[in-house]
Each structure stands twice: as C-alpha cells, then as structure tokens.
C-alpha cells in the first residue's frame, strides 16, 4: 500500500510539472530561434523574439527576467519601428505598475505616445489605454481623459474596432464619474453596438456590466439587474467562468440595495461554490460580505458574523473589501451592543478608508465611531467625530448635488424642446379657454328659454329613459351577436385554411407517389438501376413529409375536439431530446447542419410526454428546415426555481418583425419553403403554442433576419402549473425579449 501511495504521489507531481516543463521547452526553442536570428542579423525579428520571451517570463511571474527581455527588445528594435518599442514599453509599464513604480511607467509611456504621433500604428493603441488607466489611478483624471480621446481618434483613423470600444468605454466611465450619465450611457451604447457587430462576446459582456453599473449608480436597480443578466448570458456564451460568477455577484448586490433580500441571497449563494471552484478569492469575499449584510438586516447576528469573518481578505490585498467587511462587523457588534468590538472594527474601517481614499466608507465609519464613544460616555470624542461625520456627509451631499446639476445641464436641450412644446400647448389651451368663455356667455343668455322647457322635459323624461334603457339593452345584445359572429368567422376561416392546407399539401405528395412508382417501374424494366437510389431517397423524403403532416393534422384535430388528454409527469428531458434528435439525425447530416444539445444530465421537466415530444419535434424540424448548410441547431435547457426553461436556437434565415407577429396563426399564406426547398404545413407552430399553454407554460420567440431564431419554452413545476399569469423565478412577469413575440 505504501508503494502504491508513493507511486500515486509521484504521478501527481509529474502531471503538475507538465505545464512548467512545456513552458520551459517553449522557452528553450525560442532561445534557439533567437540565436539563429542573432547570427542572421535581422534586428526586427530579434526584438520580436525578446518580446515573446518576456511574455513567457511574465506569465511565469518572473518579472525581473521579463523586464530584462523587454529592455533587450527595445535595444534591438530599429529606431523607425515604433510598433515593437510601443509593445515592449507597454508590457514593461504594466510590470512597473505592479511593483509600484508608477512614475517610471508614466514617463516611458508618455515618451512612446509622443514618438507614435509621428508614425502612428495599431500597436501603439494599448499604450494610450495603459497610460490613461495609470493616470486615472494616480488621480490625474483629466489628463487620462485627454490621452483616451487622442487614442480614440487614432483608433477611428486606423479602423481598429476593439480599441475603439476599449477607449470609448474608458471615456464613458470618466463621464459616469463626473455625473454626466446621459453622455456616459450614449458612449456605452455606441460601444455595445460595435461589440455586437464585431461578434465579440467578451466585449459585449463587459459593456453590459458597465451599463449595469451606470444604472446601479443612479439607483435604477431594475435596469441594473436587466443589464447584469445580459452580461451573465454573454459570459456564459463566451465560456468566461469568472465573468459568469461576477455577474451573479452584481445581480445579488443590486437586489440587496433594492431591498429584495431573498433574491439577493439566492444569487450570492449560487456564486459562492463557483468562486471557490475557480479560486476566485476577491469575488468570494464580496459574496460573503453581501450575505453578512442580508443576515444583519434580518437580525440573524450569528450568521452575519460568520459570513463577515469569511469575507475578510488578507490585510495587504483589496483594502476596499477589507474596509467594508470591518464596517459590517462594526454594525453587527453595534446591534449586539458589544461596544468595544464595534469601536475596534469601526476604527479599522476608517483607517482603511483613508488608505483607499473611499469617502463613503470613511463617512460611515465616522458615524459608527461617534456612536461607540457616545455609548462609553466619552462625549467630547463623540462630538468631535460626529462633527467630522457631518462635514464629510455634507461634502458628499454637495458632490451629489454637483452631479445632479451636471445631469440637469446635460438634459437642458431636451428640456428646452419640451418647454417649447409646453408653450404651444399653453397657447392652444388659452385659445380654447377663451372660446369656452364665449360659449358659456351664450349659454347664460339662453338659460331663460331653456327653463321654459323644463316642464316639457319632465313629462317626456320618463319615456326617454325607458327608450334609452331599451337602446342600451339592444346595443348589448348587438355586441354579443357581433362577438359570436366574429368567433364564427374566425372558426370558418381557420376551417377553410385547414382544408386548404390538407388539399394542397396532401395532393402534391400523393401525386408524387404515383409518379415515383411509375418511374421506379420504368427504370427497373429498362435496367436503369443507377437511377433507383435517387428515386428511393425522394420516395423516403416524400413519405416522411406526409407522415409528419398527418401526425400534426391528427394531433391538431384531437386537440380542437377536446379528445387529447394531458397526463403530466416528471420526465427525464435528456431522453426525450435524444429521441427527437434521433428522428432528425439523417436530415441534419444530409443538410450538413450541426445538431446538438446542452442539457444537464439529471434535468427533469413536468409535462405530458406526448405533448412535449410533439413540441420538440416540430421546433427542431422547423429549425432544421430554415437553417442553411453548415449551420447549427442547439437545444438548451436549465432548471429555474419555479420550473424548467428549454431553448431551441438556430443560425438560419430568421424572420421579419411583421411575420414574427403572425407566426403562431394557421395561415397558408405564411407557409415558407426551407433552405433546401422543404414545404411546411403551417400547423407546427400553432400546435407548439397550444400544447405549451395547455400545460400552463409560456412560449417566446426571438428572431433576427439573416441571423437565426430562438424559441424559448417555460414549463412550471407541479405546484406552479395552475398559477396565472406565468412569472419568472423572481416573481416578476416573464419578460419579452427584444425583437421577439411572447405567445
């Protein structure tokens, strides 16, 4: 046993050393190549090899060796080659920043940018970004803004979309810090449109997150949550696990600030195990901090203490998080009336707020310290701290007022336009008022004549009321008849369309059977055996189409007659989806379409097996029909708190908005041929809609012409199946997607 244990440990050590050995092997091969370049005398290639070696050393955390390689790259780079110099200086500066040598980094970057103005290249754009970020960190925010704007102009000139997005986002962040939220939002949305056009999911996720932060700062927590969720989906599509976890934490924080503690707790608890798995300690600390605040708000002080202690990072790291954790620990001990401990934690929070230059944390810590001194009877110290607290609070309020004034100034032009409209409305109202006064004057003059008719009115009033009542009853009856007529007309129209589909779509395939049979016989007699496989394939395709048409017709007829009984049960979704995929495997391969599913192994859905099979069969058939060669059809599913969500997405033709509005109606005119000429019936999607709703679920479709279509199904758990209207897992009405229809 000991021998086996040693062998196992040795194997683990060897496996752990493989990346190191692989990196060392790569470095050795680069050194060999570098020696060859040195002998060849090509200085540009030598400088490039030194940059690659520097990157390897940096990735191995050997920063001194990396700095040495970058310096050699700058030495070997030709004087006219700004590109290599810019890359080397940018990488050096990032290392110097980590080492605290900010002045050296700023000096080198400034020189590179000045040199690049004479011969701008795409490789200098990272230097603009890095220089702006360092200046911002050093508190020189207006200088940072100038370099970002200069870099943005260069990026537009070079048509480098990625750095247009990056630099424009930094500028938007600066506008956000200055309180000019409309301008910041405008820039973020412009960058987002570029990221979407570029298809860069990582940039899209970052921008969704920044727009969410913008709404969070404005205390518009609902909008912040919406954008954080979009960031989550973009991170999930780009397989960014850390971004996925960060989005969960952001959603939790927004729910916490909005006072929705249960939803906040759900997201924090969902993020924690993933952060542990990824060793994402920074995110893990903020999640425990959020749980501590929730427990404190609910009066669960032991739970709050445990979460707060677990949120504490090392003293030398993340001072902002450490300060917030000390503050919440102070608040917990304050609630427990443990004055000395509360005072200690408030003092630590204040010290860290001064180091991190966090004015809000400093204000809150001052208020807590003042309270502890007051409780100890040390009123002079309490008064001094309280005066500091009030000064800090007034200063922050003034900054908030300044941001508000900037926001009002940004909306000034819009307000002017609204004022002009209001003036026009006021003029119209004044004219109307004058006309009304003239009419009232005329009424007063004629009042005497009207009074003479009062007696006559009283006599005929009763008869008039009876007549009006009769007319009202007649109008009600007329409305009922009209409604019944409309329903009958709709039923007749549906019937006509139904029989039109039957006569058209059955007549063609049946006639084809006769033609194919004749050709089979003729080719067989004449010995044209090579032609038979093509006819057999056509016969198989024709028969499958007729079979699917008859299945849909029979199912639709039974549903309309009320003879289709739903028997809901918990069903393994993976098995059901695999059965559907087996049916369409040949069709997908023949069209060279990638048909795949991403479904958790143990996921179950509550519903009728036959109805769910019909829904999935029609949606997958529809997706394959309208997807081009080498496209893909993806079936996804996930469990929510109150049900199961299923998505069928394709990269096919997509639909125009006007067609999207009528996609669930039976209408022969809406039937469209597929990418390989496949003929539809017009019954599939109406069946999908009816079978989804009859099980208490809902259905949404999102489509973009030329990009594809996504159908989203939601089926409730048994205890939710009878509730109306359908809601999402947080108790809100299920949202409609952009460019989508909610059935």
Buried (B, 14 or more C-beta within 10 A) or exposed (E): EEEEEEEEEEEEEEEEEEEEEEBEEEBEEBEEBBEEBBEEEBBBBBBBBBBBBBBBBBEBEBBEBBBBBBBBBBEBBEEEBBBBBBBBBBBBBBBBBEEEBBEBBBEBBBEBBEBBEEEBBBBBBBBBBBBBBBBBEBEBBEBBBEBBBBBBEBBBEBEBBBBBBBBBBBBBBBBBBBBBBBBBBBBBEBBBEBBBEBEBBBBBBBBBBBBBBBBBBBEBBEBBBBBBBBBBBBBBEBEBBBBBBBBBBBBBBBBBBBEBBEBBBBBBBBBBEBBBEBEBBBBBBBBBBBBBBBBBBEEBBEBBBBBBEBBBBEEEEBBBBBBBBBBBBBBBBBEBEBBEBBBBBBBBBBBBBBEBEBBEBBBBBBBBBBBBBBBEEEEEBBEBBBEBBBEBBEEBEEEEEEBEEBBEEBEEEEEEEEEEEEEEEEEEEEEEEEEEEEEEEEEEEEEEEEEEEEEEEEEEEEEEEEEEEEEEEEEEEEEEEEEEEEEEEEEEEBEEBBEBBBEEBBEEBEEBEEEBEEBBEEBEEEEEEEBEEEBEEBBEBBBBBBEBBEBBBEBBEEBBEEEBEEEBEEBBBBEBBEEBBEBBEEBBEEBEBEBEBEBEEEBBBBBBBBBBBBBBBBBBBBBBBBBBEEBBBBBBBEBBEBBBBBBBBBBBBBBEEEEBEEBBBBBBEBBBEBBBEBBBBBBBBBBBBBBBEBBBBBBBBBBBBEBBBBBBBBBBBEEBBEEEEBBBBBEEEBEEEEBBBBB
